[in-house]
Amino acid sequence: MALDDLDRLLLDVMQREFPIEPRPFLSLASQTGETEGGVLERVGRMEKDGLIRELGPVFDLKRLGYTSTLCAAEVTPESVGRVAELINAFPEVTHNYLRNHALNIWFTVIARTEERIEAILYRVRAEEGVVRVLSLPATRIFKINAHFAVYEQPAELPRHAATYRDAQPHEFQDWEIRLIRQLSGPMPLAAQPFARIAEQAGIGEAEALERIRAWKTDGTIRRFGARVAHRAVGYPANGMSVWKAAPEQVESAGRFMAGLPEVSHCYLRPLKPEWDYNLYAMIHGPTEAAVLDVARRIADNTGLKQYEVLFSTKEFKKIAPRYFTEDATVS
């Protein structure tokens, strides 16, 4: 779909920060010069057309008591479609991509326990055509900030940097769990969306707003905003760069990668005997050549010379995590 300047401004504003107020779309209207009804219409159109994947919070899953891992599977070419369908069937799988590498299927699992993740991986490893599956959980976060500038590039964007070991699970009351469950779903497109969310959670709107703000302050919510389809807004090239960094190089290299606007995510992950990379940076750009240019810039500035860039060739699944839902069983 064609975007006008107001669409682009709204996308940028909503990626940065969605107002946690009784009438958030009225607040967005005051920031953009549109009417409240006009903002709602535009956001609804962009959701329908797939530009906005979802509007809502990004939780620190460790604080919710969840665990996660990035998995890399080597699958025979003739089995890719069938194995991808098996992986997609697990509700705990949020992202699943085909990449141009021998390790060709990459997927993310978010679950309540390590045991549940292992059960999922056991089932995937047992599938015909699966040669191997590596589990690569993050041990350090340098950056989580998938902001795709479509109006203007902000001078500085928050990086949401943290270490997993610093994030301790909270003890949530029943009403808080109900609120998180409602926030994990699609944001209602209504003048007072938080009132509807609160009603579904069985609490008052003021109580819901106060708790959401508190969670943003303490880091339980990393960001509250729009998640956009980057290919649809001018970033069709998506390369996962993987780097071999010595222990003394990790800090400076990770911080440099995190400072680049083209990098949306940057993690430290464990080395494996059969996979000799530990720093990961997702690079987005208008072309594969532009992504490779960023990777070369990283190499030149960090001194890291051993790296690969794995491009996504197909998106099998990409959804926001759903928290505190009924546990699924391994099929």
C-alpha positions as CSV (number, residue, x, y, z in Angstrom):
1,M,0.0,0.0,0.0
2,A,1.1,3.6,-0.6
3,L,2.0,5.5,2.6
4,D,1.5,9.2,2.8
5,D,3.6,11.4,5.2
6,L,1.1,11.1,8.0
7,D,1.1,7.3,7.8
8,R,4.8,7.4,8.0
9,L,4.9,9.8,10.9
10,L,2.3,7.6,12.8
11,L,4.4,4.5,12.2
12,D,7.5,6.2,13.5
13,V,5.8,7.6,16.6
14,M,4.0,4.3,17.4
15,Q,7.2,2.3,17.1
16,R,8.9,4.6,19.6
17,E,6.2,4.9,22.2
18,F,2.5,4.1,22.4
19,P,0.8,6.4,24.9
20,I,-0.3,4.6,28.1
21,E,-3.3,6.8,28.6
22,P,-7.1,6.4,28.7
23,R,-7.4,7.7,25.1
24,P,-4.0,6.9,23.5
25,F,-5.2,7.5,19.9
26,L,-6.3,11.1,20.9
27,S,-2.7,11.6,22.2
28,L,-1.3,10.3,18.9
29,A,-3.7,12.7,17.1
30,S,-2.3,15.7,19.1
31,Q,1.3,14.6,18.1
32,T,0.6,14.2,14.4
33,G,-2.1,16.8,13.6
34,E,-4.7,14.1,12.7
35,T,-8.1,13.6,14.4
36,E,-8.6,10.8,16.9
37,G,-11.0,9.1,14.4
38,G,-8.5,9.6,11.6
39,V,-5.7,8.0,13.6
40,L,-7.9,5.0,14.4
41,E,-8.8,4.7,10.7
42,R,-5.2,4.9,9.6
43,V,-4.0,2.4,12.2
44,G,-6.8,0.0,11.3
45,R,-5.9,0.2,7.6
46,M,-2.2,-0.4,8.2
47,E,-3.0,-3.4,10.4
48,K,-5.4,-4.8,7.8
49,D,-2.8,-4.3,5.0
50,G,-0.1,-6.0,7.2
51,L,2.2,-3.0,7.7
52,I,1.6,-3.1,11.5
53,R,1.9,-6.7,12.7
54,E,0.8,-5.9,16.2
55,L,0.4,-3.1,18.7
56,G,1.3,-3.8,22.3
57,P,4.0,-4.5,24.8
58,V,7.3,-6.3,24.5
59,F,7.8,-8.1,27.8
60,D,11.0,-9.1,29.4
61,L,10.2,-12.8,29.3
62,K,12.6,-13.7,32.1
63,R,10.7,-11.4,34.5
64,L,7.5,-13.3,33.6
65,G,9.2,-16.6,34.5
66,Y,9.7,-17.8,30.9
67,T,12.8,-19.0,29.1
68,S,13.8,-19.0,25.5
69,T,16.3,-20.2,23.0
70,L,17.3,-19.7,19.3
71,C,17.5,-22.9,17.4
72,A,19.3,-23.8,14.2
73,A,18.3,-26.9,12.3
74,E,20.0,-28.6,9.4
75,V,17.2,-30.1,7.3
76,T,17.4,-31.9,4.0
77,P,16.0,-29.8,1.2
78,E,13.2,-32.2,0.4
79,S,12.1,-32.1,4.1
80,V,12.1,-28.4,4.7
81,G,8.4,-27.8,4.1
82,R,7.2,-30.7,6.3
83,V,9.7,-29.9,9.1
84,A,8.7,-26.2,9.0
85,E,5.1,-27.2,9.5
86,L,5.9,-29.4,12.4
87,I,7.9,-26.6,14.1
88,N,5.2,-24.0,13.4
89,A,2.6,-26.2,15.1
90,F,4.1,-25.6,18.5
91,P,2.5,-22.5,20.0
92,E,5.8,-21.8,21.9
93,V,7.5,-21.2,18.5
94,T,7.3,-17.4,17.7
95,H,9.7,-17.0,14.8
96,N,10.7,-19.5,12.1
97,Y,12.8,-18.7,9.0
98,L,14.5,-20.4,6.1
99,R,18.0,-19.1,5.7
100,N,20.7,-19.5,3.0
101,H,23.0,-21.9,4.9
102,A,23.5,-25.6,5.7
103,L,21.8,-24.7,9.0
104,N,18.7,-23.7,7.0
105,I,15.8,-23.5,9.5
106,W,16.1,-21.0,12.4
107,F,13.4,-20.8,15.0
108,T,12.8,-19.3,18.4
109,V,11.1,-21.1,21.3
110,I,9.6,-19.3,24.3
111,A,8.3,-21.6,27.0
112,R,7.6,-21.8,30.8
113,T,10.4,-24.3,31.5
114,E,13.6,-25.6,30.1
115,E,12.0,-29.1,30.1
116,R,9.3,-27.9,27.7
117,I,11.9,-26.5,25.3
118,E,13.8,-29.8,25.5
119,A,10.6,-31.7,24.7
120,I,10.0,-29.6,21.7
121,L,13.5,-30.0,20.4
122,Y,13.4,-33.8,21.1
123,R,10.3,-34.0,18.8
124,V,11.9,-31.9,16.1
125,R,15.2,-33.9,16.2
126,A,13.2,-37.1,15.8
127,E,11.6,-35.9,12.5
128,E,12.7,-37.6,9.3
129,G,15.0,-35.2,7.4
130,V,16.4,-33.4,10.4
131,V,20.1,-33.8,10.5
132,R,20.8,-31.8,13.7
133,V,19.4,-29.1,15.8
134,L,21.5,-26.6,17.8
135,S,20.1,-24.7,20.8
136,L,21.6,-21.3,21.2
137,P,20.1,-19.4,24.2
138,A,21.1,-15.8,24.7
139,T,23.4,-15.1,27.6
140,R,23.7,-11.4,27.1
141,I,21.5,-8.8,25.4
142,F,23.2,-5.8,23.9
143,K,20.2,-4.5,22.0
144,I,16.5,-5.2,21.4
145,N,15.0,-2.4,19.4
146,A,13.3,-3.3,16.1
147,H,12.6,0.3,15.0
148,F,12.3,0.8,11.3
149,A,12.6,4.5,10.4
150,V,10.0,5.3,7.7
151,Y,9.6,9.1,8.4
152,E,13.0,10.2,9.7
153,Q,15.8,8.6,11.5
154,P,15.8,9.4,15.2
155,A,19.0,10.9,16.6
156,E,19.1,8.3,19.4
157,L,17.0,5.2,20.0
158,P,16.8,3.2,23.3
159,R,18.7,0.0,23.2
160,H,16.9,-1.9,26.0
161,A,20.2,-3.5,26.9
162,A,20.3,-6.0,29.8
163,T,21.8,-9.3,30.9
164,Y,19.5,-12.3,31.4
165,R,21.1,-13.1,34.7
166,D,20.0,-9.7,36.1
167,A,16.3,-10.3,35.3
168,Q,14.6,-12.2,38.1
169,P,11.1,-13.7,37.8
170,H,8.4,-11.7,39.5
171,E,5.6,-13.1,41.7
172,F,2.4,-12.0,40.0
173,Q,-1.0,-11.7,41.5
174,D,-3.9,-13.4,39.7
175,W,-5.2,-10.2,38.4
176,E,-1.8,-9.2,37.0
177,I,-1.6,-12.5,35.2
178,R,-5.0,-11.9,33.7
179,L,-3.8,-8.4,32.6
180,I,-0.6,-9.8,31.0
181,R,-2.7,-12.4,29.2
182,Q,-4.9,-9.7,27.7
183,L,-2.0,-7.5,26.8
184,S,-0.4,-10.4,24.9
185,G,-3.3,-10.3,22.5
186,P,-4.0,-7.8,19.8
187,M,-4.7,-4.2,21.0
188,P,-8.4,-3.3,20.6
189,L,-8.8,-0.5,18.0
190,A,-11.1,1.7,20.0
191,A,-11.0,5.1,21.5
192,Q,-10.4,3.6,25.0
193,P,-8.5,0.3,24.3
194,F,-7.1,0.0,27.9
195,A,-10.7,0.1,29.3
196,R,-11.6,-2.9,27.2
197,I,-8.4,-4.7,28.1
198,A,-9.0,-4.0,31.8
199,E,-12.6,-5.2,31.5
200,Q,-11.5,-8.5,30.0
201,A,-9.0,-8.8,32.8
202,G,-11.6,-8.1,35.4
203,I,-10.1,-5.0,36.8
204,G,-10.5,-1.2,36.5
205,E,-9.0,0.9,33.8
206,A,-7.0,3.1,36.2
207,E,-5.6,0.0,37.9
208,A,-4.5,-1.4,34.5
209,L,-2.9,1.8,33.4
210,E,-1.0,2.2,36.7
211,R,0.3,-1.4,36.5
212,I,1.4,-1.1,32.9
213,R,3.3,2.1,33.7
214,A,4.9,0.5,36.7
215,W,6.0,-2.5,34.5
216,K,7.5,-0.1,32.0
217,T,9.4,1.6,34.8
218,D,10.8,-1.6,36.3
219,G,11.6,-3.2,33.0
220,T,8.9,-5.9,33.0
221,I,7.8,-4.2,29.8
222,R,10.8,-3.4,27.6
223,R,8.8,-1.4,25.1
224,F,5.2,-0.6,24.3
225,G,4.5,0.2,20.7
226,A,3.9,-1.0,17.1
227,R,5.7,-3.9,15.6
228,V,5.9,-3.3,11.8
229,A,6.5,-5.6,8.8
230,H,9.9,-4.4,7.9
231,R,9.8,-5.7,4.3
232,A,6.6,-3.7,3.7
233,V,8.1,-0.4,4.9
234,G,11.3,-0.5,2.9
235,Y,13.6,-3.0,4.6
236,P,13.3,-6.2,2.5
237,A,16.8,-7.4,3.2
238,N,17.2,-9.1,6.5
239,G,20.6,-10.6,7.4
240,M,21.5,-12.4,10.6
241,S,25.2,-11.7,11.1
242,V,27.1,-14.2,13.3
243,W,30.6,-13.4,14.6
244,K,33.4,-15.2,16.4
245,A,34.6,-12.9,19.2
246,A,37.2,-13.6,21.9
247,P,36.2,-12.9,25.5
248,E,38.1,-9.7,25.5
249,Q,36.4,-8.5,22.3
250,V,32.8,-9.2,23.3
251,E,32.0,-6.1,25.2
252,S,33.4,-3.5,22.8
253,A,32.1,-5.3,19.7
254,G,28.7,-5.9,21.1
255,R,28.4,-2.2,22.1
256,F,29.5,-1.1,18.6
257,M,26.9,-3.3,16.9
258,A,24.2,-2.1,19.3
259,G,24.9,1.5,18.4
260,L,24.2,1.0,14.7
261,P,20.6,2.0,13.6
262,E,20.7,-0.8,11.0
263,V,21.0,-3.4,13.8
264,S,17.7,-4.3,15.6
265,H,18.9,-7.1,17.9
266,C,22.3,-8.0,19.2
267,Y,23.0,-11.0,21.5
268,L,25.8,-13.0,23.0
269,R,25.2,-16.8,22.7
270,P,27.2,-19.9,23.6
271,L,29.8,-21.3,21.3
272,K,29.2,-24.9,20.0
273,P,31.9,-27.3,18.8
274,E,30.1,-27.5,15.4
275,W,29.2,-23.8,15.3
276,D,32.0,-21.4,16.2
277,Y,30.1,-18.1,16.5
278,N,28.9,-16.3,19.7
279,L,27.9,-12.7,18.7
280,Y,24.7,-12.2,16.7
281,A,23.5,-9.0,15.1
282,M,20.3,-8.7,13.0
283,I,21.0,-6.2,10.2
284,H,18.2,-4.8,8.1
285,G,18.5,-2.8,4.9
286,P,17.0,-2.0,1.5
287,T,19.2,-4.5,-0.3
288,E,21.4,-7.4,0.6
289,A,24.4,-5.4,-0.6
290,A,23.5,-2.7,1.9
291,V,23.4,-5.3,4.7
292,L,26.7,-6.7,3.7
293,D,28.2,-3.2,3.7
294,V,27.1,-2.8,7.4
295,A,28.7,-6.2,8.2
296,R,32.0,-5.0,6.6
297,R,31.7,-1.8,8.6
298,I,31.3,-3.9,11.8
299,A,34.4,-6.0,10.9
300,D,36.5,-2.9,10.1
301,N,35.6,-1.2,13.4
302,T,35.7,-4.2,15.8
303,G,38.5,-6.2,14.4
304,L,36.3,-9.2,14.1
305,K,37.2,-11.1,10.9
306,Q,35.4,-14.4,11.3
307,Y,31.8,-13.9,10.4
308,E,28.9,-14.9,8.1
309,V,25.7,-13.2,7.1
310,L,22.7,-15.5,6.8
311,F,19.9,-14.0,4.8
312,S,16.2,-15.0,5.4
313,T,14.8,-16.4,2.2
314,K,11.4,-17.3,3.6
315,E,9.3,-16.5,6.7
316,F,7.5,-19.5,8.0
317,K,6.1,-17.9,11.1
318,K,6.4,-14.6,13.0
319,I,4.0,-14.0,15.9
320,A,4.2,-12.2,19.3
321,P,4.5,-14.4,22.3
322,R,1.4,-15.3,24.2
323,Y,1.9,-15.5,27.9
324,F,0.1,-17.4,30.7
325,T,-2.0,-19.4,28.3
326,E,-2.9,-23.1,28.8
327,D,0.2,-25.3,28.3
328,A,0.3,-27.2,25.0
329,T,1.4,-30.8,24.7
330,V,4.0,-32.3,22.4
331,S,2.3,-34.0,19.5
